[in-house]
Amino acid sequence: MKKFDIPEIYKSSIINRIKEKRKNDDPRKKDFSPTELDFGSVKFYIARHFGFCYGVENAIEIAYKTLNENPDKRIYLLSEMIHNPAVNKDLIDRGIKFILDTYGNQLIPWEEITSEDIVIVPAFGTTIEIENFLSTKGIDTKKYNTTCPFVEKVWNRASVLGEKDYTIIIHGKAKHEETRATFSHSVQNANSVIILDLKEAEILAKFIKSELPSEEFYEVFKGKFSKGFDVSKHLMKVGVVNQTTMLATETQEIADLMKKTMIEKYGEENIKNHFADTRDTLCYATNDNQSATLSLLDTDSDFAIVVGGYNSSNTTHLVEILERKFDTFFISDEEKISGSNSISHFDIHDKKEKTTANFINEKEVVRIAVTSGASCPDAVVDKVINKILNFFPNKKEVDKVLEEY
């Protein structure tokens, strides 16, 4: 796989050594068990896969290269490069400005953007409408396009299915940049509808089987279906794709439900004419990170820490997985951990940060599960681990533990 040139500030000393060893020991990625780092009084179970994925590293390399090569130009990002506050802050500090926020709200008027400026398309991609608009302003949308190739793979598959008259069911968050972009590309060739989760898929299945009146579809999925969508015609052939940061297991559950629904309605002998298998569009990094996080559930950890941006979809799903068993603290960086043994962490259910006192238990050996989102630098995870180690004066030295590992 390609090696990317990313800034030194995002690289780590602890995590990099672990990842290199795991890669050398298991090049085919068959072992998803966590790495154990035993410091004596504290033991970390570190997920097999986490941190910057291919698409994120590609986007970061392009963004920083653009900055270095164009010191005299105004450089803009359509929206956040990735959902990580440290990365986005560093880009802003270096002079990049964001045109839109995460939800598509205007931060800088389009009138201020000229053909002399550079506009970087973020890893999530963007809509056809914005691409066309930028082109009319004389802005090159290809040279500085950092769209993840796995997102583009979803778009391409949706296009092919659309040409075969399949309706595209998009598993994603309707307001997320990637889903907005995927919907925009999908509707060019296919009737499309966005669903958030398995619950909405079950409702959609009832419309397919005519168990709900068709007119209710337009209210239930308001703002999430393509123009001219006809429930009586456009739910006869379907394929499921996803926002690549959603729970892969849920996407598969949705696809399985749609296949089962079509078998019930049209018969198993006709399933190929009504359901398209799209498992090959699932993002490998999302799959790997989520599978590795599931393996953390097999540990005897006292609690879990997930590091990443609070608006990061893929990171939120890692929290959901770990919450099944552990008290899970979702933090953006090491600054959320105080020296008085309290931690400020994001509650994904209440959508706000809260503080937990005495989060590290007084035990002979404290066991902690650790992972991070696909947009979180390994250097931040290093800092989190080192911050926690400060609570254990009798710990083994980091270099010694890494040598023994």
HUQUI-V263008 format. One line per field, one symbol per residue. psi: psi as a letter, one per 40 degrees, with the letter a starting at -180 (. if undefined). A space follows every 10 residues. Layout:
BEGIN
psi=???
END
This chain:
BEGIN
psi=iihigiidee iidddddddd dddddgdefd heiihhhhec ehhhhhidhi ahiddddddd ddddddddeg deihhihdah dighdddddd dddeeiihdi adeeihdhid dehieeihhh hideaiiddd ddddddefhh eddfhehhdd dddddddddd ddeefihhhh hihdeidddd ddddddedei iiihidaddd ddddddddef eihddddddd fhefiihehh dedefdhiih iiheeihddd dddddddddd dddddeidee ddeehhhfde ehhddddddd ddddddeeif idiihhhihd ehdddddddd ddeddihhhh idaeeehiee fihhihhede fiiihhifdh igidhhhhhh iiieehiddd ddddddddde egdeiiiddd dddd.
END
